[in-house]
Amino acid sequence: MYQLMSSSLLSAMDVLEVATGTGLIAINIASGVRSVEAVDFSPKMVEVARKKKAPGNVRFSIEDATGLSFEDNTFDAVIISNALHIVPDPVKVLSNISRVLKPKGLLIAPTYSQGHLRDSNWNLNAKILKFIGFETYSRWSPTEYVTFIEQNGFWVKRWQVLHAAFPLVYLEAHKSE
């Protein structure tokens, strides 16, 4: 998916990646950006990410997406990939993202859409995922997701559905003025 985040899209930007997990996106976009602050709520995920060979312009740290410690208008772009559907308060997360984004800053927010485990026939898998900390709190169809992003302070520039085991909506938006 990071292939969609072309180097020209993020060229020379200061980027925040929220919910970085093991740092795959941060490491793969680093060569085309000025800097990447890659944060995750899970100390174990950040520990795994820090063990990887990352370029010097990537920094990993522990942060809560509902209360980011960065100053207002700090980043040119924020990436939050496959995470908005698993946070209990996605509105608060988007509010924090908007706060740290510069005016007209870029939001890249792919997330899973229809077919979440919570609403599927795979109840056993959903229970296992919930047990290990991956409960799905929000379920959007692709158009509902676009509307959700727009209702929370962004104008959607581009979006598309990527078909995989679970459909994924790849979305690029800009912070509204």
MIMI-357553 format. One record per residue (C-alpha): residue number from 1; chain; x, y, z; residue in one letter. Coordinates in steps of 0.02 Angstrom, whole numbers, plus 50000, padded with zeros to 5 digits. Each point is the difference from the previous one (the first is absolute). Example, Ala and Ser with C-alpha at 12.3 -4.5 7.8 and 13.67 -1.06 7.14 Angstrom:
BEGIN
1:A:50615:49775:50390:A
2:A:50069:50172:49967:S
END
This chain:
BEGIN
1:A:50000:50000:50000:M
2:A:50144:50119:50032:Y
3:A:50031:49990:49812:Q
4:A:49846:50112:49981:L
5:A:50086:50130:50108:M
6:A:50113:50055:49858:S
7:A:50161:50092:50034:S
8:A:49932:50150:49905:S
9:A:49846:50003:50113:L
10:A:50105:50012:50159:L
11:A:50156:50078:49926:S
12:A:50105:50095:50128:A
13:A:49859:50000:50130:M
14:A:50007:49980:50188:D
15:A:49885:49849:50028:V
16:A:49916:49929:50153:L
17:A:49947:49819:49991:E
18:A:49872:49958:50134:V
19:A:49978:49816:50047:A
20:A:50164:49953:49916:T
21:A:50000:49823:50068:G
22:A:50166:49922:49951:T
23:A:50050:50150:49894:G
24:A:49980:49927:49827:L
25:A:49923:50156:49921:I
26:A:50117:50121:50089:A
27:A:50155:49907:49942:I
28:A:49936:49981:49822:N
29:A:49957:50185:49975:I
30:A:50153:50071:50088:A
31:A:50106:50023:49845:S
32:A:49874:50120:49922:G
33:A:49960:50109:50151:V
34:A:50092:50123:50111:R
35:A:49956:49911:50163:S
36:A:49882:49868:50071:V
37:A:49938:49999:50178:E
38:A:49927:49825:50017:A
39:A:49892:49974:50155:V
40:A:49899:49860:50075:D
41:A:49901:49973:50159:F
42:A:50080:49830:50028:S
43:A:50174:49999:50080:P
44:A:50027:49824:49930:K
45:A:49966:50057:49821:M
46:A:50119:50148:50020:V
47:A:50131:49883:50072:E
48:A:49987:49887:49846:V
49:A:50007:50152:49884:A
50:A:50156:50068:50086:R
51:A:50091:49835:49972:K
52:A:49982:50019:49811:K
53:A:50131:50086:49894:K
54:A:49919:50170:49973:A
55:A:50070:50152:49909:P
56:A:50063:50143:50108:G
57:A:49849:50109:49961:N
58:A:49879:49878:50086:V
59:A:49963:50012:50186:R
60:A:49889:49877:50094:F
61:A:49909:50045:50162:S
62:A:49852:49952:50107:I
63:A:49849:50116:49982:E
64:A:49813:49992:50029:D
65:A:49910:50053:49840:A
66:A:49863:50083:50104:T
67:A:50126:50115:50085:G
68:A:50149:50029:49886:L
69:A:50139:50097:50086:S
70:A:50057:50094:49844:F
71:A:49972:50186:49980:E
72:A:49861:50069:49891:D
73:A:50037:50015:49812:N
74:A:50159:49894:50008:T
75:A:49982:49876:49857:F
76:A:49975:50016:49812:D
77:A:49918:49828:49995:A
78:A:49928:49871:50118:V
79:A:49978:49816:49959:I
80:A:49886:49889:50102:I
81:A:49987:49832:49914:S
82:A:49877:49863:50046:N
83:A:49966:50072:50171:A
84:A:49849:50116:50005:L
85:A:49881:49853:50005:H
86:A:50085:49926:50154:I
87:A:50009:50156:50110:V
88:A:49855:50029:50120:P
89:A:49989:50187:49958:D
90:A:50048:50031:49818:P
91:A:49926:50176:50007:V
92:A:50122:50049:50137:K
93:A:50144:49922:49903:V
94:A:49956:50101:49845:L
95:A:49985:50157:50106:S
96:A:50177:49973:50065:N
97:A:50064:49964:49825:I
98:A:49920:50159:49937:S
99:A:50080:50098:50142:R
100:A:50177:49942:49960:V
101:A:49979:50018:49811:L
102:A:50051:50162:49918:K
103:A:49863:50099:49910:P
104:A:49946:49902:49845:K
105:A:50110:49856:50061:G
106:A:49982:49827:49924:L
107:A:49913:49855:50088:L
108:A:50028:49825:49933:I
109:A:49878:49886:50089:A
110:A:49972:49827:49926:P
111:A:49886:49890:50104:T
112:A:49901:49841:49985:Y
113:A:49820:50016:49945:S
114:A:49854:49879:49981:Q
115:A:50032:49823:50059:G
116:A:50080:50036:50169:H
117:A:50023:49848:50108:L
118:A:49882:50073:50130:R
119:A:49855:49982:49878:D
120:A:50054:49843:49910:S
121:A:49965:49817:50024:N
122:A:50175:49977:50068:W
123:A:49950:50028:50181:N
124:A:50142:49893:50067:L
125:A:50130:50106:49907:N
126:A:49915:50159:50062:A
127:A:50008:49938:50179:K
128:A:50184:49954:49981:I
129:A:50041:50171:49925:L
130:A:49903:50088:50138:K
131:A:50094:49897:50130:F
132:A:50169:50057:49931:I
133:A:49944:50181:49991:G
134:A:49934:50025:49823:F
135:A:49816:50033:50025:E
136:A:49909:50086:49858:T
137:A:49901:50149:50064:Y
138:A:49944:50079:49836:S
139:A:49934:49923:49841:R
140:A:49983:50109:49847:W
141:A:49955:49964:49820:S
142:A:50120:50091:49883:P
143:A:49882:50147:49973:T
144:A:49957:50009:50186:E
145:A:50186:50010:50037:Y
146:A:50027:50142:49877:V
147:A:49852:50092:50079:T
148:A:50071:49969:50175:F
149:A:50168:50076:49951:I
150:A:49914:50151:49919:E
151:A:49889:50027:50152:Q
152:A:50155:50010:50108:N
153:A:50092:50146:49921:G
154:A:50075:49933:49838:F
155:A:49959:50008:49816:W
156:A:50032:49837:49910:V
157:A:50111:50019:49848:K
158:A:50011:49817:49948:R
159:A:49937:49833:50056:W
160:A:49987:49825:49931:Q
161:A:49951:49827:50060:V
162:A:50141:49873:50000:L
163:A:49937:49822:49997:H
164:A:50087:49879:50116:A
165:A:49944:49876:50134:A
166:A:49905:50147:50073:F
167:A:49961:50149:49887:P
168:A:50110:50149:50040:L
169:A:49961:50182:49961:V
170:A:50157:50097:49953:Y
171:A:49965:50184:50033:L
172:A:50094:50164:49979:E
173:A:49925:50160:50071:A
174:A:50051:50176:50046:H
175:A:49967:50093:50159:K
176:A:49856:50121:49973:S
177:A:50031:50182:50037:E
END
